[in-house]
Amino acid sequence: MKKALSILLALVLCAALAAPAFADQYGELTVSGLTGCYETTELTITFEAARLDRETLTFIDWDEQLRTYEDLAVITVRPGSAVTVRDSATGDRSSAWPYLLVDGRYTECAGGMEIASGTIEDWKLTELYSNSEYVIGLLCLIGADSGETCYVRLGEAGPKVARTNQTLKVNGETETTEIYNIDDKNYFKLRDIAMLLNGTGSQFSVGYDPASKTIAVVTGEAYVPVGGELEIPEEDKSGSCVVSSQSLTIDGEPVALTAYNLAGNNFFGLRELGEALGFDVEYDPAERAMLVTSR
């Protein structure tokens, strides 16, 4: 039976971690240094989609004393995203010391285990625990005096995201804009929709207050472009998709709409926007087209 327990893997690093600045978004992230689980080798691990935060973790140490460590670097990895392991001695695999997470505390397991290129979900303790299959939930990179303790865990399953080229028509005219299908619904950049409806009876302005992280929409006001509207970048942002942490007000009133942030841009469901802002949304299955009509 598969046990839903988190595992902590320890790698002794003798150099500082080569990681980017802390951020709220998923993105490519690399840690590197010298590992000494069995012998000292150069190790680099690259996560295709991860984010770096600071947290507090509690351990039962080697002397069986309970200790809490603050301000630790914690990397959260998107489920299913690729992980590349490069070890100077063993190629695309390396070794680590695992810890079990029980009742919010990490306890060291007996013996090491292998980690390899693939996904974190591929790293299992099947050899150490022959009667159970423990799914990896956390990887620990422990730095020496010149390095830093860094922990990597498997994040919660995110939404199913894919870039799509579905047709969009606004008041009968075919328009080109960046669209993502998230959990089988189409999401658009708020500013793109504002741009497309500018000058119609359903126009609306978009403002932003960075202090309160609030998007302010005012219906009936003309939209003022800020640059980048209706552009379609080559980069596929699917791997950066997270639930937006920003608030939304419409005409000064807080409104709860489903929104996702992809690489710094907020994407909203078209139908929800239509209901909230006063424009009609239909679907033409023959043309595979979303039809937007202003009022």
N, C-alpha and C positions, 0 to 999 in steps of 0.2 A: 504494500500500500504506500502511496506517495504521501509523505508528511509535509504539511505546509509550514515548515520551520525555516527561518532565515539562517544562513551560514555566513560566518565571517572568516575570510581568508587572510592570512598574514604573510606579507613579503617584506623582508628587511632591505630597505633602500638606504644607500650610503650617500645619495646626492639629493638635492632639492628636487621636488616634483616640477616637471615642465608642463604646467597647466595654465590656461587662460584666466583672466580676471573672473570674479564671481558674477554670475548672471542668473536671471530667472528663466531663460530659455534653453531648450535642448539644442545642442550643437556638437560638432566634433571636438573631442577633448583628448589630450595625450598626457600620460604620466610616464616618467622614465627615471632610471637610476641604476644602482647596483643592488642585486638581490642576493641574499645569502641563506636561502632556505636549506640547501644542501651544500652548495659551493658558491663562491662569489662569481656572478656573471652580470653582464650588462643586460638590462631588461627595459623594454618599451611596450606599453599597452596603449592602444588607440581605441577610443570608444566612438562609434559613428554618431550616436545621439545621446548626450548626457548633459547634466548641469551640475554646477559646483556651488555648495552652500556651506554654512558653518552651523554645527549642531553640538549637542551634549550627548555623550554615550556612557553607559555604565558597564563595567567589566567585573568578573570575578577573576582576579589575577592569579599568577602561578602559585602564590602563597595562600590562596583561598580567601583573600581579603577582598571585600567589595569596595571598588573605587570608581568614582565618576570623573570623567575628563571633559572639560569644557572647550569650546571654540575649536572643535576638530573639523578638518576639511572632509565634507561628505559629498561624494559624487553619486547622483541618482541616474541610473541608466534606463533608457526607454526599452521596454520589453520587445524582444525580437530584433533589436538593432545589432549590427555587426560589431564584433570586438576583434581587434587584431593584436596578437601577442608575438613579440619578437625577442627572443632570448639568444644572446651571443653564443651560447653553448648548445642549446637544444632546438633552435629554429623557432617554429610557430607554437611552441608549448613551453611551460615552465612549471614550477612547483610553488605551493603556498601552504601555510598552516591554517586549518579551518577552526572556526569557533561556532558553537551553537547559540542561537538566541532563544532563551527561555525566560518567560516572565519579565521581559524587558532588560535582561542581563546577558552579556556574552560570556560563554564559558569555553575554554580551550578544549578541542578534541584531541584524541591520541593519534599522532602521526600526521604526515603531510598529505597533500593530494595534488593532482595535476590540473592545471588550467591550460587552455589551448584556444587558438583562433576559432571563431564561430560566433556563438552568443553565450551570454551568461547562463541562460537556461540549459546549455549543454554541460555545464560544470556540475557534476553530481558526486556524492560521496558513496557511490555504490561499492567501491572496494573496501572502504573503511567500515561500512555498515551493511553487511551482506543481507540482513533481514529486512531492511527498509531502504527506500530511495528518498534521500533528502534533497530537495531542490535548492540550488544556490540562491540566496537572497541578498548576500552582502559580501563584498571583497574588501579585504583590509591590506593596505600598503603601509607598512610601518617603517618610518624613517629613522636613521641613526641621528647622532647629534647634529650633523650638518644637513639633515633632511627634515621631513615633516610627516607626521602620521596622517595618512589619508585613507578614507573608507569609501567603498563603492558598494551601492546596494541596487537591487532591481526595483524599479519604480512600479507603480500600479499600471495595469493595462490601460493604454491610452485609446483614444478614438481611432477608428479606421479612416485613414486619410488618403486621398488620391487627387492629383491634379486632373482637371477635366477640361475638355474643349467644347462643352455643350454650348449650343447656340443661345444667344440672348437677344431678344428684340424689345426695344423700348419705343412705344407708340408707333409700332410698325416698322421701325428701322433696325437693321441688324447692327449690333454693337460688339466690339471686341474688348474683353476685360479679363482679368485674372479670376479664375473660379476654382474652388476646391470642393470636392465631394467628401463630406465628413459624416460618417455613420449614415450613408445613403441619403443625405440632404445636401443641397447646393448652398455654398457660402460665398459671399462677395465682400470685397472691401467697402466699408461704409462710405468712404470718400469717393469711390468710383460711382456708387449709386447716386450720391449727392450731385456729382458732376453730370451724370446722364440725365437727371431730372431737373437740372438748373434751368430756370426760365419757364417751367411748366406750372400747372396748378398744384403740383405735389412737391415743389422745390423745398429744400430745407438746408439750413446752415449747420456746420460742424465746428465746434470749438473744443479746446482741451485745457484742463487745469492740472498741471503736473503735480502741484502740491497735494491735491486730494485724489489724483489719478482718476479724474472724472471726465468723461466725454459729454459735452453739452450740445444737444441738438435743438434747434428752434425751427419749427415748421413755418412755412410761408416766407422765410427769409432767403435771400439769394445766397448761393454757396460761393465762397471765395477760395479759389484753388491755392494750394500750397506747394504744388509741384509733385510730379510722379503719378498723378491720376491717370487711369486707363493704360498705364504702361504694363507690359507683360514681361517680366524678367526671365532670363533663360533658366535661372536656378529654380529647381523644384523645392519648395519649402515644406513639403509634407513631414519631414523628420523633425521640424521645429514646432509642430503644433501642440499648444497647451491651452487649457481653458483660460480665457482672459481674466486678469485680476482687476480690470478697470471697471468703474461704475459708469452708468449711463443715465442721463436725465433728458427728458423730452419736454420742452417748454417749461423747464424748471422743476418738473416732477420726476422723482426716481422711477425708473422702469427696469424690470428684470427681463432681459432678452438673452437667449443663448448666444454666446460669442466665443470665438477662439482667436488666439494670437499666433500668427505665423510670421516668424522673423521680424517682429516689431510692428506688424500691421494687424489691425482688428478686422476679423471677418464675421459677418452676421448672416443668419438665414434669411433668404429673400422673402419668404412668405411672412415671417414674423415682422420683418421691417415694413412690409406693405400694410399689415394690419395696424402697426403702431404709428406709421407716418402718413397713411392716407393715400396709398396707390394700390392698384389691383395687380395680382399675380396669377397667371394661369399657365398651363403646360399644354403644348401641342405635341402629342406623341408621334404624329406623322413626320414632323420636321425635327423632333427631339429638341424643341426650343422652349425656353422660358419666355413668357410674354408678359411684359410690364406695361401697364397703361396708367397714365396720370389721370387725376380727377379734376 
